[in-house]
Amino acid sequence: MNNEVIKPEYYKKSICVLYEDKEPFIGDTTLRENLFFFSIKNIKEALLKQFPECKIIFYPISNPDSFQFVKEVQTIFPRAEIFSYSINPDERVEKVSKDFGFRLHLYFPLSGSLLEYIYDTYGTIIEGLEKKLSLNPMENEKIYSFYKKIIEILNLDENIEEIFKKYGDLLRNILNVDVFLVYVFSPEKQQLHNIYASLDDFKNEDFVNFEFQEVILNDIFQKGELFIKKDFDYKVDFLKDKSSYQIKNIIALPFKSISHTSGLLVGLNKDKKNAFTPFDIQALRILGNPFFLIYDTLLYYERAKKLTITDDLTSLYNFRYLREFLGFEISRSLRYNNPLSVLFIDIDNFKSVNDTRGHLVGSAVLVEIGEIFKSMVRDKDAIVRYGGDEFVIILPETSIEGASVLAKRIKDKVENYVFKGGDDYSIKLTVSIGIATCPKHSSRAEDLIKMADTAMYEAKFDGKNKIKIANKHNLFHQE
């Protein structure tokens, strides 16, 4: 089919896939009839042609410099959500896509099911908004402006906790309530789980009596209908500092996402006599809608993003994450004049484990040693499987002295640990560790890793099971 000829049936299309050389592959999908393919090379010539009113645009990028005709595309499709895509993963392309303000960067070939999910999530948002708006024109415009802010918040460029926080803070301000809460229902635990609370005391673990969450909110959730009570008059007690909170009025809206994740939006204590007006009700229904639609996408993207930066075997971070995290932490270290240290760790004689016990046992040992490292570092530290039996631990705000203390604890722990190897083996191991610190040794990520690595090799040459600190001049000296 020659897609360059704009035929009458194309006016009904709602998804436009632009391409550079050849049409990209999209799997079997029920949206096949909605797809419209067009070569981006002819986009300038087509500016005056009548195109379909597309809701979703897929824009091709082969490299960071291949952004052409962006303005033309936005002119032709002014109301569409634009997604960039490429065939091969390239984090530079993802950054440029973000800079251009595209909704999301994807990698083709695209499965039919993912296409349908994207269409359901983004393509129906404006339709749903237009159908639900039934207030006066001024209130309509107000809600619509809020709606656009929420769409900006619900993007995939930040971590999911930050997205929840921004969304919850905005809803709290729009409803003018003292407290705003977001719960999702956990099928495994059969209970509501708090993912956002503008007042920290409302987080699950802070309750002394759980009647409010486990009985009252759960009952509202199970009924599945909007709940409003202007004279609620209920006191909630908390575990932390034995404080309490008096609830005078409440609005709660149960929700269900596209893939049936369900939960509850809750507003407490609107500071007005006639709490929760028709505007508040409509605002909560409408402004909750994009969250309901995109919640699963946020979770999926968060999981997918984590998979790209973690090691399959140990679930530690991988080399890709090392470059990103270390570069960021070095910049922060220099800005705030705080030290940052790196441990480069190698398992001594690990090859003998694979040779005598087999690679499956060796893999199990790597998982065990990863768990040891996890148990000994802080949340803000990052453990990276550098490759094979080598590991890097990044320690923000940590001096040489602090890094040396941790290195000794790790060395002693490994030396005294009996590894099971996934069975009932009794395997004894040691590690050699090199330490380098920013800015003392270097302010460049690559050099810092290299100096810690060199110090680690000196520890091996000195008999193994040792710790060495890098030296700026000769690269290492003994601790």
C-alpha positions as CSV (number, residue, x, y, z in Angstrom):
1,M,0.0,0.0,0.0
2,N,1.3,3.4,-0.9
3,N,0.7,5.4,2.2
4,E,1.8,8.7,0.7
5,V,-1.5,9.1,-1.1
6,I,-4.1,10.5,1.3
7,K,-7.2,8.5,0.7
8,P,-10.6,9.3,2.1
9,E,-10.6,6.4,4.5
10,Y,-7.5,7.9,6.2
11,Y,-9.6,10.7,7.5
12,K,-11.0,8.3,10.1
13,K,-7.5,7.2,11.3
14,S,-6.5,8.2,14.9
15,I,-2.9,6.9,15.2
16,C,-0.2,8.3,12.8
17,V,3.1,6.4,12.6
18,L,5.8,8.6,11.0
19,Y,8.9,6.8,9.7
20,E,12.3,7.6,8.1
21,D,13.2,4.8,5.7
22,K,10.6,2.0,6.0
23,E,7.4,1.4,8.0
24,P,8.2,0.1,11.5
25,F,6.8,-3.2,12.6
26,I,3.8,-3.3,14.9
27,G,2.4,-6.6,16.1
28,D,-1.1,-7.9,15.7
29,T,-3.6,-5.4,17.1
30,T,-7.3,-4.5,17.1
31,L,-6.2,-1.0,16.2
32,R,-4.8,-2.0,12.8
33,E,-7.6,0.0,11.0
34,N,-6.7,3.1,13.1
35,L,-3.1,3.2,11.9
36,F,-1.9,5.7,9.4
37,F,1.7,5.5,8.1
38,F,3.5,8.4,6.5
39,S,7.2,9.1,5.6
40,I,8.7,11.9,7.5
41,K,10.7,12.9,4.5
42,N,7.6,14.1,2.8
43,I,6.2,15.9,5.8
44,K,7.0,19.4,4.5
45,E,5.3,18.8,1.2
46,A,2.3,17.5,3.0
47,L,1.7,20.6,5.2
48,L,-1.2,21.8,3.2
49,K,-2.9,18.3,2.9
50,Q,-5.8,17.3,5.0
51,F,-4.6,14.7,7.5
52,P,-6.7,12.6,9.9
53,E,-7.4,14.1,13.4
54,C,-4.8,11.8,15.0
55,K,-4.7,11.5,18.8
56,I,-1.4,9.6,18.9
57,I,1.7,10.4,16.8
58,F,4.8,8.2,16.8
59,Y,7.8,10.2,15.8
60,P,11.0,8.4,14.6
61,I,14.5,9.2,15.9
62,S,17.5,7.2,14.7
63,N,20.1,9.3,16.6
64,P,20.3,12.4,18.8
65,D,20.7,14.6,15.8
66,S,17.8,13.3,13.8
67,F,15.1,15.6,15.1
68,Q,13.7,17.1,11.9
69,F,10.4,18.6,11.1
70,V,9.2,18.7,14.8
71,K,7.4,22.0,14.3
72,E,5.8,20.8,11.1
73,V,4.5,17.7,12.8
74,Q,3.1,19.8,15.7
75,T,1.5,22.1,13.1
76,I,-0.2,19.3,11.2
77,F,-1.3,17.5,14.4
78,P,-1.8,20.3,17.0
79,R,-4.1,18.2,19.4
80,A,-2.1,15.0,19.3
81,E,0.0,13.3,22.0
82,I,3.5,12.8,20.4
83,F,5.6,9.8,21.3
84,S,9.2,9.5,20.0
85,Y,10.6,6.1,19.1
86,S,13.7,4.4,17.9
87,I,14.8,0.9,17.0
88,N,18.0,0.6,19.1
89,P,18.2,1.7,22.8
90,D,20.2,4.9,23.2
91,E,19.9,7.0,26.4
92,R,21.1,10.1,24.6
93,V,18.0,9.9,22.4
94,E,15.8,9.5,25.4
95,K,17.3,12.7,26.9
96,V,16.7,14.7,23.7
97,S,13.2,13.3,23.5
98,K,12.5,14.6,27.0
99,D,14.0,18.0,26.1
100,F,11.6,18.3,23.1
101,G,8.7,17.6,25.5
102,F,7.5,14.4,23.9
103,R,5.2,12.3,26.0
104,L,7.4,9.2,26.1
105,H,10.2,7.5,24.2
106,L,9.6,4.0,23.1
107,Y,11.5,1.3,21.3
108,F,10.2,-0.5,18.2
109,P,9.2,-3.1,17.2
110,L,6.0,-2.3,19.2
111,S,3.7,-5.1,20.4
112,G,0.0,-4.8,19.5
113,S,-0.9,-5.0,23.2
114,L,1.4,-2.1,24.2
115,L,0.0,0.0,21.3
116,E,-3.6,-0.7,22.6
117,Y,-2.5,0.2,26.1
118,I,-1.0,3.5,25.0
119,Y,-4.1,4.3,23.0
120,D,-6.4,3.5,25.9
121,T,-4.3,5.5,28.3
122,Y,-3.6,8.6,26.3
123,G,-6.0,8.6,23.4
124,T,-9.2,8.6,25.5
125,I,-8.2,11.2,28.0
126,I,-9.5,14.3,26.2
127,E,-12.6,12.5,25.1
128,G,-13.4,11.5,28.7
129,L,-12.8,15.0,29.8
130,E,-15.1,16.6,27.2
131,K,-17.9,14.2,28.1
132,K,-17.6,14.8,31.8
133,L,-17.5,18.6,31.9
134,S,-21.0,19.8,32.7
135,L,-20.4,22.9,34.9
136,N,-20.6,26.5,33.9
137,P,-18.1,27.8,31.4
138,M,-15.9,29.5,34.0
139,E,-15.7,26.3,36.2
140,N,-15.1,24.2,33.0
141,E,-12.1,26.4,32.1
142,K,-10.8,26.2,35.6
143,I,-11.0,22.4,35.7
144,Y,-9.5,22.1,32.2
145,S,-6.5,24.2,33.3
146,F,-6.0,21.9,36.3
147,Y,-6.4,18.9,34.0
148,K,-3.5,20.1,31.8
149,K,-1.4,20.5,34.9
150,I,-2.1,17.0,36.0
151,I,-1.3,15.6,32.6
152,E,2.1,17.3,32.9
153,I,2.6,15.8,36.3
154,L,1.6,12.3,35.2
155,N,4.6,11.8,32.9
156,L,7.2,9.1,33.1
157,D,10.3,11.2,33.6
158,E,10.5,11.2,37.4
159,N,10.4,8.4,39.9
160,I,6.9,7.2,40.9
161,E,7.0,8.5,44.4
162,E,7.7,12.0,43.2
163,I,4.8,11.7,40.7
164,F,2.4,10.6,43.4
165,K,3.5,13.4,45.6
166,K,3.0,16.1,43.0
167,Y,-0.4,14.7,42.1
168,G,-1.5,14.5,45.7
169,D,-0.3,18.0,46.5
170,L,-2.1,19.4,43.5
171,L,-5.4,17.7,44.3
172,R,-5.1,18.8,48.0
173,N,-4.8,22.4,46.8
174,I,-7.6,22.2,44.2
175,L,-10.0,20.7,46.7
176,N,-8.7,23.1,49.4
177,V,-8.6,20.2,52.0
178,D,-6.3,19.9,55.0
179,V,-5.3,16.3,54.1
180,F,-5.3,14.4,50.8
181,L,-4.7,10.6,50.7
182,V,-4.3,8.1,47.9
183,Y,-4.8,4.4,48.5
184,V,-4.5,1.3,46.2
185,F,-5.9,-2.1,47.0
186,S,-3.5,-4.9,47.5
187,P,-5.1,-8.2,46.3
188,E,-2.3,-10.2,48.1
189,K,-3.0,-8.6,51.5
190,Q,-6.6,-7.9,50.8
191,Q,-6.3,-4.4,52.2
192,L,-5.8,-0.8,51.1
193,H,-2.3,0.4,50.9
194,N,-1.3,4.1,51.2
195,I,0.8,5.4,48.4
196,Y,0.5,9.1,49.2
197,A,-0.5,11.1,52.3
198,S,-0.1,14.9,52.6
199,L,0.1,14.2,56.4
200,D,2.7,11.6,57.1
201,D,0.9,10.3,60.2
202,F,-1.7,8.7,57.9
203,K,0.7,6.2,56.4
204,N,-0.2,2.6,57.3
205,E,2.4,1.9,59.9
206,D,1.6,4.9,62.0
207,F,-1.9,3.8,63.1
208,V,-2.6,2.6,66.6
209,N,-6.2,1.6,65.9
210,F,-6.8,0.8,62.2
211,E,-10.6,1.4,62.3
212,F,-10.4,4.4,60.0
213,Q,-8.5,2.6,57.2
214,E,-9.5,-1.0,57.7
215,V,-13.2,-0.5,58.4
216,I,-14.4,2.9,57.4
217,L,-12.3,3.5,54.2
218,N,-12.5,-0.2,53.3
219,D,-16.3,0.0,53.5
220,I,-16.4,3.0,51.2
221,F,-14.0,1.2,48.8
222,Q,-16.1,-1.9,48.7
223,K,-19.3,0.0,47.9
224,G,-17.5,1.6,45.0
225,E,-19.5,4.9,45.2
226,L,-18.6,8.5,45.9
227,F,-18.8,9.2,49.6
228,I,-19.3,12.6,51.2
229,K,-20.0,13.4,54.9
230,K,-20.0,17.0,56.0
231,D,-20.3,16.2,59.7
232,F,-18.0,13.2,60.0
233,D,-16.7,14.0,63.5
234,Y,-14.2,11.2,63.9
235,K,-10.8,11.1,65.8
236,V,-7.9,9.2,64.4
237,D,-5.1,8.1,66.8
238,F,-1.5,7.6,65.6
239,L,1.3,5.4,66.9
240,K,4.0,8.0,66.3
241,D,4.3,10.5,69.2
242,K,0.8,9.3,70.3
243,S,-0.9,12.2,68.5
244,S,-4.4,12.3,67.1
245,Y,-6.3,14.0,64.3
246,Q,-9.9,15.2,64.3
247,I,-11.8,14.6,61.0
248,K,-14.7,17.0,60.6
249,N,-15.7,16.2,57.0
250,I,-14.6,13.8,54.3
251,I,-14.9,13.1,50.5
252,A,-13.8,9.7,49.1
253,L,-13.9,8.4,45.5
254,P,-13.2,4.7,44.8
255,F,-11.4,4.1,41.4
256,K,-10.5,1.4,39.1
257,S,-7.7,1.6,36.5
258,I,-7.6,0.2,33.0
259,S,-6.2,-3.1,34.1
260,H,-8.5,-3.2,37.2
261,T,-6.0,-1.9,39.8
262,S,-8.4,-0.3,42.3
263,G,-8.1,2.2,45.1
264,L,-9.4,5.3,46.8
265,L,-8.9,9.0,46.7
266,V,-9.7,10.8,50.0
267,G,-9.9,14.4,51.0
268,L,-10.3,15.4,54.7
269,N,-11.3,18.7,56.4
270,K,-12.3,21.2,53.8
271,D,-12.2,24.6,55.6
272,K,-15.7,25.8,54.7
273,K,-19.1,25.5,56.3
274,N,-20.7,24.0,53.2
275,A,-17.8,21.6,52.6
276,F,-17.5,19.8,49.2
277,T,-19.6,21.7,46.6
278,P,-20.7,20.4,43.2
279,F,-17.5,21.9,41.8
280,D,-15.3,19.8,44.2
281,I,-17.2,16.6,43.3
282,Q,-16.8,17.2,39.6
283,A,-13.2,18.2,40.0
284,L,-12.4,15.0,41.9
285,R,-14.1,12.9,39.4
286,I,-12.5,14.5,36.4
287,L,-9.1,15.1,37.8
288,G,-9.0,11.6,39.2
289,N,-9.6,10.2,35.7
290,P,-6.0,10.6,34.3
291,F,-4.6,9.1,37.4
292,F,-6.9,6.1,37.1
293,L,-5.9,5.7,33.4
294,I,-2.2,6.0,33.9
295,Y,-1.5,4.4,37.3
296,D,-0.7,1.0,35.8
297,T,1.5,2.6,33.1
298,L,3.5,4.3,35.9
299,L,4.0,1.0,37.7
300,Y,4.9,-0.8,34.5
301,Y,7.3,1.9,33.4
302,E,8.9,2.0,36.8
303,R,9.4,-1.8,36.7
304,A,10.7,-1.7,33.1
305,K,13.1,1.1,34.0
306,K,14.4,-0.8,36.9
307,L,15.1,-3.8,34.7
308,T,17.3,-1.7,32.4
309,I,19.5,-0.7,35.3
310,T,19.7,-3.9,37.4
311,D,21.7,-7.1,37.0
312,D,19.5,-10.1,36.1
313,L,21.3,-12.5,38.5
314,T,21.9,-10.5,41.7
315,S,19.3,-7.7,41.3
316,L,22.1,-5.3,42.1
317,Y,22.6,-2.2,39.9
318,N,24.4,-2.8,36.6
319,F,27.2,-0.8,34.8
320,R,24.7,1.4,33.0
321,Y,23.4,2.7,36.3
322,L,26.9,3.1,37.6
323,R,27.8,5.7,35.1
324,E,24.5,7.7,35.6
325,F,24.5,7.5,39.4
326,L,28.2,8.1,40.0
327,G,28.3,11.1,37.6
328,F,25.3,12.6,39.5
329,E,26.8,12.0,42.9
330,I,30.2,13.4,41.9
331,S,28.5,16.6,40.8
332,R,26.5,16.8,44.0
333,S,29.7,16.1,46.0
334,L,31.6,19.0,44.4
335,R,28.6,21.3,44.7
336,Y,28.1,20.8,48.4
337,N,31.8,20.1,49.2
338,N,31.1,16.6,50.6
339,P,33.4,13.7,50.0
340,L,32.3,10.6,48.0
341,S,34.0,7.3,48.1
342,V,34.1,4.2,45.9
343,L,34.8,0.6,46.9
344,F,36.0,-1.7,44.1
345,I,35.6,-5.3,45.3
346,D,36.8,-8.6,43.7
347,I,36.1,-12.1,45.1
348,D,39.4,-13.9,45.5
349,N,39.8,-17.2,43.7
350,F,36.2,-17.2,42.5
351,K,37.2,-19.1,39.4
352,S,37.9,-22.2,41.5
353,V,34.2,-22.2,42.7
354,N,33.0,-22.4,39.1
355,D,35.6,-25.0,38.2
356,T,35.0,-27.3,41.2
357,R,31.3,-26.8,41.9
358,G,29.9,-25.6,38.6
359,H,28.5,-22.3,37.3
360,L,25.1,-22.8,39.0
361,V,26.8,-22.9,42.4
362,G,29.0,-19.9,41.4
363,S,25.9,-17.9,40.4
364,A,24.2,-18.8,43.8
365,V,27.3,-17.6,45.6
366,L,27.2,-14.3,43.7
367,V,23.6,-13.8,44.9
368,E,24.7,-14.5,48.5
369,I,27.5,-12.1,48.4
370,G,25.2,-9.5,46.9
371,E,22.9,-10.0,49.9
372,I,25.8,-9.5,52.3
373,F,26.6,-6.2,50.6
374,K,23.0,-5.1,50.8
375,S,22.8,-5.8,54.5
376,M,25.8,-3.6,55.2
377,V,25.2,-0.3,53.3
378,R,22.8,2.6,53.6
379,D,19.8,3.3,51.5
380,K,21.5,6.1,49.7
381,D,24.5,3.9,48.8
382,A,24.5,2.1,45.4
383,I,25.8,-1.5,44.9
384,V,26.8,-2.3,41.3
385,R,27.7,-5.7,39.8
386,Y,30.6,-4.4,37.7
387,G,31.0,-7.7,35.8
388,G,31.7,-11.3,36.7
389,D,32.8,-11.4,40.3
390,E,33.6,-7.7,40.6
391,F,31.5,-5.2,42.4
392,V,31.5,-1.5,43.0
393,I,29.9,0.3,46.0
394,I,29.3,4.0,45.7
395,L,29.2,5.8,49.0
396,P,27.9,9.4,48.9
397,E,28.9,11.8,51.7
398,T,31.6,9.3,52.8
399,S,35.2,10.1,53.6
400,I,38.2,7.8,53.1
401,E,38.0,7.0,56.8
402,G,34.3,6.1,56.6
403,A,34.9,4.0,53.5
404,S,37.8,2.2,55.1
405,V,35.6,1.2,58.1
406,L,32.9,-0.2,55.8
407,A,35.5,-2.0,53.7
408,K,37.0,-3.7,56.7
409,R,33.5,-4.8,57.9
410,I,32.8,-6.2,54.5
411,K,36.1,-8.0,54.3
412,D,35.7,-9.5,57.7
413,K,32.0,-10.5,57.1
414,V,32.9,-12.3,53.9
415,E,35.9,-14.0,55.4
416,N,33.8,-15.4,58.3
417,Y,30.8,-16.3,56.1
418,V,29.9,-19.9,55.0
419,F,28.4,-19.8,51.5
420,K,25.8,-22.4,50.7
421,G,25.9,-22.1,46.9
422,G,22.2,-22.7,46.5
423,D,22.5,-26.1,48.3
424,D,24.2,-27.3,51.4
425,Y,27.8,-26.6,50.5
426,S,30.3,-25.0,52.9
427,I,32.3,-22.6,50.7
428,K,34.8,-20.1,52.2
429,L,35.8,-17.0,50.3
430,T,37.6,-13.7,50.8
431,V,37.6,-10.4,48.9
432,S,40.2,-7.8,47.9
433,I,39.0,-4.2,48.1
434,G,40.3,-0.9,46.6
435,I,39.1,2.5,47.7
436,A,39.2,5.9,45.9
437,T,37.6,9.1,47.0
438,C,36.3,12.3,45.3
439,P,37.7,14.9,45.2
440,K,41.0,13.7,46.8
441,H,41.8,11.2,44.1
442,S,39.8,12.4,41.2
443,S,36.6,14.4,40.3
444,R,36.0,12.3,37.1
445,A,33.9,9.1,37.4
446,E,36.0,7.1,35.0
447,D,39.3,8.0,36.8
448,L,37.8,7.3,40.2
449,I,36.7,3.8,39.2
450,K,40.0,3.2,37.6
451,M,42.0,4.2,40.7
452,A,39.8,2.1,43.0
453,D,40.2,-0.8,40.5
454,T,44.0,-0.4,40.5
455,A,44.1,-0.3,44.3
456,M,42.0,-3.5,44.4
457,Y,44.6,-5.2,42.1
458,E,47.4,-4.1,44.4
459,A,45.5,-5.7,47.3
460,K,45.4,-9.0,45.2
461,F,49.1,-8.8,44.4
462,D,49.9,-8.3,48.1
463,G,48.4,-11.6,49.0
464,K,44.5,-11.1,48.6
465,N,42.0,-10.6,51.4
466,K,43.4,-7.0,51.8
467,I,42.2,-3.4,51.5
468,K,44.2,-0.8,49.6
469,I,43.5,3.0,49.3
470,A,44.4,4.7,46.0
471,N,47.2,7.2,45.9
472,K,46.9,10.2,43.6
473,H,50.5,9.8,42.5
474,N,51.3,6.2,42.4
475,L,47.7,5.1,42.3
476,F,47.8,3.0,45.5
477,H,49.2,2.5,48.9
478,Q,48.4,0.1,51.7
479,E,45.7,1.0,54.3
